[in-house]
C-alpha cells in the first residue's frame, strides 16, 4: 500500500503561481512514476503532468506546457507541481497518482481556484 498526501492548493488570482506537493509513504520501493491529474466540476479527470521516478523524465498535457513544471525529490518521496501563469480554466481539484509495481494509488486531492 502507498499513501499519498497532497498539499499546496488554494485561491490565487489569474497570472499567479502555486506549488503543489504530494508526499508518498508506505510501500514506495517499487515506485516508478508519479502523475498529476485534475478534475473540474462536472468534468472528467484529466492528465496534467507526469515524471518517471528513476530518470526524471517529464511529460505534460498541451494545456499546461510552458506554464507548469513537475519535479521530484527522491529522498523525500515527494513530487511537486509548480504552476505559473495560472488561468481561471486551471481551476480544479488536483490529484496525485503513484504508479508502483502492482498497481496505482491516488491522493485525496487538493483544490486550486484561480479567480479572474
C-alpha positions as CSV (number, residue, x, y, z in Angstrom):
1,X,0.0,0.0,0.0
2,X,1.1,3.5,-0.8
3,X,-0.4,6.6,0.9
4,X,-0.3,10.0,-0.9
5,X,-0.9,13.3,0.8
6,X,-1.2,16.4,-1.4
7,X,-0.8,20.0,-0.2
8,X,-0.4,23.5,-1.6
9,X,-3.7,24.2,-3.1
10,X,-5.6,27.4,-2.6
11,X,-7.1,30.6,-4.2
12,X,-5.0,32.7,-6.5
13,X,-5.6,35.4,-9.0
14,X,-5.1,34.8,-12.7
15,X,-1.5,35.2,-13.6
16,X,-0.3,34.0,-10.2
17,X,1.5,30.9,-9.1
18,X,1.1,27.9,-6.8
19,X,3.2,24.9,-5.9
20,X,1.6,21.6,-5.1
21,X,3.3,18.9,-3.2
22,X,2.5,15.2,-3.0
23,X,4.3,13.1,-0.4
24,X,4.3,9.3,-0.8
25,X,4.7,6.8,2.1
26,X,4.3,3.1,2.7
27,X,5.5,0.6,0.1
28,X,7.3,3.0,-2.2
29,X,10.3,0.8,-3.1
30,X,8.6,-0.1,-6.4
31,X,7.7,3.5,-7.3
32,X,8.5,4.3,-10.9
33,X,6.2,7.1,-11.9
34,X,4.1,9.8,-10.4
35,X,1.4,11.9,-12.1
36,X,-0.8,14.9,-11.5
37,X,-4.4,14.8,-12.7
38,X,-7.1,17.4,-12.3
39,X,-10.9,17.4,-12.3
40,X,-13.0,20.4,-12.8
41,X,-16.7,20.4,-11.6
42,X,-18.9,18.3,-13.9
43,X,-15.9,17.2,-16.0
44,X,-13.8,14.1,-16.2
45,X,-10.5,13.8,-14.6
46,X,-7.6,14.7,-16.9
47,X,-3.9,14.2,-17.1
48,X,-1.8,17.2,-16.3
49,X,1.8,16.0,-15.9
50,X,4.0,13.0,-15.0
51,X,7.5,12.2,-14.1
52,X,9.5,9.0,-14.1
53,X,11.0,8.3,-10.7
54,X,14.4,7.0,-11.7
55,X,15.2,9.1,-14.8
56,X,13.2,12.2,-14.0
57,X,11.6,12.3,-17.5
58,X,8.7,14.7,-17.5
59,X,5.5,14.7,-19.6
60,X,2.9,17.4,-19.9
61,X,-0.5,18.0,-21.2
62,X,-0.5,20.5,-24.0
63,X,-2.7,22.8,-22.0
64,X,0.0,23.3,-19.3
65,X,3.2,23.1,-21.3
66,X,5.4,26.1,-20.7
67,X,3.4,27.1,-17.5
68,X,3.7,24.1,-15.2
69,X,6.8,22.2,-14.1
70,X,6.8,18.8,-12.4
71,X,9.8,17.7,-10.3
72,X,10.6,15.2,-7.7
73,X,12.7,14.7,-4.6
74,X,13.6,11.0,-4.4
75,X,14.9,11.2,-0.9
76,X,11.6,12.6,0.3
77,X,9.4,10.5,-2.0
78,X,7.7,13.8,-2.9
79,X,6.6,15.1,-6.3
80,X,5.9,18.8,-6.9
81,X,3.9,20.7,-9.4
82,X,5.0,24.3,-9.9
83,X,2.1,26.2,-11.6
84,X,2.8,29.6,-13.1
85,X,0.7,32.0,-15.2
86,X,-2.4,30.4,-13.8
87,X,-5.7,30.8,-15.7
88,X,-9.3,30.5,-14.5
89,X,-9.6,27.4,-16.6
90,X,-6.9,25.8,-14.4
91,X,-9.5,25.7,-11.5
92,X,-9.9,22.1,-10.4
93,X,-9.2,19.6,-7.8
94,X,-5.7,18.3,-8.4
95,X,-4.9,14.7,-7.7
96,X,-1.6,12.9,-7.3
97,X,-1.2,9.4,-8.6
98,X,1.6,7.0,-7.8
99,X,2.4,4.0,-10.0
100,X,4.3,1.2,-8.3
101,X,4.9,-2.4,-9.2
102,X,1.5,-4.0,-8.9
103,X,-0.8,-1.0,-9.0
104,X,-1.6,2.7,-8.8
105,X,-2.7,4.8,-5.9
106,X,-4.4,8.2,-5.6
107,X,-4.2,11.0,-3.2
108,X,-7.3,12.8,-1.7
109,X,-6.9,15.8,-3.9
110,X,-6.3,19.5,-3.3
111,X,-8.4,22.4,-4.6
112,X,-6.9,25.0,-6.8
113,X,-9.1,28.0,-7.6
114,X,-8.0,30.7,-10.0
115,X,-10.0,33.9,-10.0
116,X,-10.2,36.2,-13.0
